[in-house]
């Protein structure tokens, strides 16, 4: 068998040349998977006003038709109001049925806010969840070393003043675990509507979220299909332009929309702008020499080696999120 020649690494290496053909193949496979392999009559997905969910919605409509796609908007009391507005506009543009299912009550029942705020108050005793906002983020300087990341807790006072401290492991784990109720509550709601309609649940995670572990197990990771799961973020934007996603959504800064204070995905987890991360990940994934990647990206070879190291660490530490349940043979 003839070996494929590795492409020369370049800034355009992730540009999809025949976008129409790639999209057509993808939507054909989506239709086959949902209607034949899963034997479902349609698809349900969460729409958040972000580019990933918007592209996934557009692909589902092309695969199944708007009459067999249901979009759920699932805000809670700390959600950005733009998410709901943009979700409604997107649903109207693509002609699908949409529903709003507010999940604040479920989160109150699970004690999500209370458990999170208890941990925050152990770090900042004066924290008041009624007037203050909060978020956690990763240290950006960690990219330039091989050391594990350090997370910080930030609280924002009513006048906008920020207080920031390195967060102890116990409090970090409690805040994350309590916040993960948000994604898991939404997953339950998606499956309720999927089962009522005999639909499949379509996930909206992209390649980086899956492979670096930026998702909640049995939350936004609990789905039946991941149509954009092999797309780099810049490729998601290429799809968005072709599929006619509204300009406001395309230009919107991607956020986690999990914490009460505004926070970008880069700040919370990825540490790199998407364009840089895509190029670096492609080089990492396809075994390009760090020096070659560095030259194209305008970085030093050592910087790229540190970025590759951090990618490998994220894959290793989040591998359990991607694992299927372990089954044991009879002994």
N, C-alpha and C positions, 0 to 999 in steps of 0.2 A: 504494500500500500504506500502511495506517495505521501511523504510528510508535507504538511502545510508550512509555508514560509511565514514566519512571524512578521507582522507588519512593523514598519519603522514607527517608533513611538513619536506621536505628535499631538498638538493641541486639538486636532480634529479627529482623533482616533475613535471618538464615541459618536460621531455624526452618523445617523442612519441614512444611507443614500436613497434607498427605495422605500420611503416611509409608507406609502400606500399599500405596497405589497406586504410589508411586515404587519401592518394593522389588519389587513384582510385575513391573513393567515391566523392571526391571534383571535379575531372574533369568530372565525370558523371553528377553531378549536374550543373556544368558550361555549359555543352553541352545542357542539358535540358532547362536551363534558357534562354540561348541565342537563340537557334533555335526554341524552342516550345513556351515558355512564352513570349519572346520579339519578336519572329518571325523575327530575324535578320539572315543574311547569313554568318556572320563572326564576327571578333573582331578587334578593333584597340586600341592600347595603346601607351603611351609614354615610351620610353626606354632611360635611363639616365646613364647607366653604373654602377648603384647601385644594391645592392642585392635584394631589394624589387621588382623593376621593372623587374629584370632578372628572378626571381622565377615566377612572374606573367606571363611573356612571355612564359616560359617553360610549365606552366600549361595550358595556352591557346592553345599552340601547341598540347599538349596531348589531349585536349578536342575536338579540331576542325580540326587538321591537319595544317601543315605549309602553305598550299595554301590558307587558309582562315583566316590568321592572318597578320595584317599590323602593323609594328612598326614605330613610328615616333620619330625622334630625332629633338628636337626643341631648338637649342642653341641660345644664344644672345651674345652680344659683351663681357659680363663679365663672361660667362660660362667657366668652367674648360675644357681645350681641351681634357683631358683624358676621359671625359664623352662621347664625340662624337666618339672618337677612340674605346672605349670599347663597345659602343652601336653598332657600325658597326660590330665589331668582333662577338658580341653575335648574331646579326641577321644572319650573315653568318653561324655560328655554327648550328643554329636551322632551317636554310633554309627558312626563311620568307622573304617576300618582305618588304623593308624598304625605307623610304624617309627622307631627311633632309629638314626641314622647319625652316629657320632662322627667329626669331621673333623680332629682333632688330628694324626693321622698324615700326612694330606695337607699340613697346614700346616708340619709339621716337614720334610717332603720339599722343600717350596718354600723353606724357610729363612725363613718368615714371622716367627717370633719372633726369630731370630738377627739378621736384617736390621734389624728394628725396634729391638732392644736396642742394636745398634751405634750407631745414630743417637742414642738416648737417652744413651748413655755419653759421647758427644762434648759433650753439654750438661751432664750430671751425671756426672763420672768415677767417683764412688763408688757409682753405681747398681748394685744387685744384683737381677737379675730373679727370683731365688728368693725373696727376702724382701721386696722392694719391689713396689709396684704403681704403675701410671702411667696418665696420660690426657692428652689435649690439649683445649683449650677456647678459645673466642673471647672477646675482651674485650667485656664488656657495655656499656661506655661508648661503644663505637663507634656505637651507635644514635643518639647525639646529635651526630653530625657527618657530613660527607660524605666523610670519609677512609676508605680501605680498612680492613678489619678486621685486628686484630693477634691472632695466636695465641700461647698460652702452653702450656708443657709443665709438668705437675705430677707429682711423684713422691711417693708416700706410704710412709713408713717403717713398720716393724712396730709401732711404738708409736702410729701414727696421725699423727705429725708430717708436715706437708706442706712441700715445697720447690717453689717456682714461679719459672720464668724465661720471659722472652719467647723464643720459639723461632726460630732462624735459618731462612731459607727452605730451605736444603739439607736440614737435619735434618727440618723439617716435611714436606717432600715425600717423604723416605725413609720416615718413620714411617707416613704415609698410604698410600703405595704398598705397603709391607709388610703393613699391616693389611687392605688391600683383598683380599688373598689369602683372607681369611675369607669374604667374600661371594662371591667367584668360585669357591671350592671348593664352597660350598653350591649355587651355580647348576649346576655340573657334576653334582652328586649328584641334583638335581631332574630334570635332563634324562635322566640314566641311567634313573631310575624311570619317567619319562614315556615314553621310547622302549620300554622293556620292556613297558609296559602299553598302548601306543598312546593315551596321555593327553596333554592339554595342560598346560603349566606356567602356573599362575595366580599373578600378582604381587599383592603386598599393599601397595604404595605408595599413599599418599593424594595429594591435590592439591598440598599444599605440598612434599612430598618430590620430586615430579616437576618442578614448575614452578620451585622454587628450587634444584634440583640436589642434593638430599640423598639420593643413591643412588650406587651404584657401577656404572659402565658395564660391561656384560657380567658383572655380579654380580647384585645384587638387582634391577637394571634389565633383566636378560636374561630376559624372560618372553614368553608368548604373549598374555596378556590382563591388563588392569588394571581390575578391576570397580569399585574405589573410587577410581580415579585422578582423578575429578572431584569428589570429596567433600572439603569442608573438614573439619578435624579435629573441630570441634564437631558436624558432621553425622555423622561416623563414630560419635561417642558416642550420637547420637540413634538411629542404626541399632542400636548395641549394646544399648541399652535395649529396643528393640522385639524384637530377635531372641533375647533371653534369654541374653546373654553373662554369665558368672558375675561377681558383684559384685566379687570380688577382682581380676579382670582389668580391669574398668572403672575401678576406683579406683587401679590401679597406675600409678606415675609412669613415663611413656614414657622409655626409655633406648636408647642405641645398642647396648649389650651388645657392644661391640667392644673396648674397652680393659679392662685388668685392674682398674683402679680404677673405682668406680661413677661414672657420669656421665649426666646427663639430656640429652635432645635439645636442650632450650633452651640449656643450658650450652655444648654442643659447636657448635651451628650456628644455631638459629633466633633466639636472643637475646630472644624475647618469649614470655610465656605464651600457650598456644594460643588462648584466648578472645580476647585482644587481637590476636593475629596474624591470626586469621580475619577479624575486623571490619576491620582495617587493610588486609588483602589484598583483601577485597571492595571496599572503597572505592577502592583502587589499580586493581584490575582493571576496575572499571566507571566509572572517570573521575569519581568524586565529588570535589568541591572539598575541599581539605585542611582548610579552616575548618569545614565541615559535619561531617566525620569527627572532627575534634578536639573539637568541642562534645559529641558523643555519647560519645566515649571518655574525656572528662575530661582531655585533654591540650592542649598549646598547638598552634597551627597550625604553628609551626616544628618541633616534635617530629614531627608527622605528615609534614611535608615531608621530614624526614630519614629517616623510616621508609620512605616511598615511594621515596626515592632509593636506599636500601639494597636494597629489593626489585628495583628496576630493575638495579642492579649485579649482584645474584645471578643474575638471569635472563641478563644479558649474558655474565657470566663462565662460566656453566655451560651455555651454549647447545650447545656441542659434545657434551655428554653426551646430549642429546636428538636429535642428528642421526643420520639413517640413513647408512650408508657412502656415500661420494661415488663415483659412477660417472662415467667419462669416455667421451664419445662418440668413435667412431673419427675420427681427424683425417685 
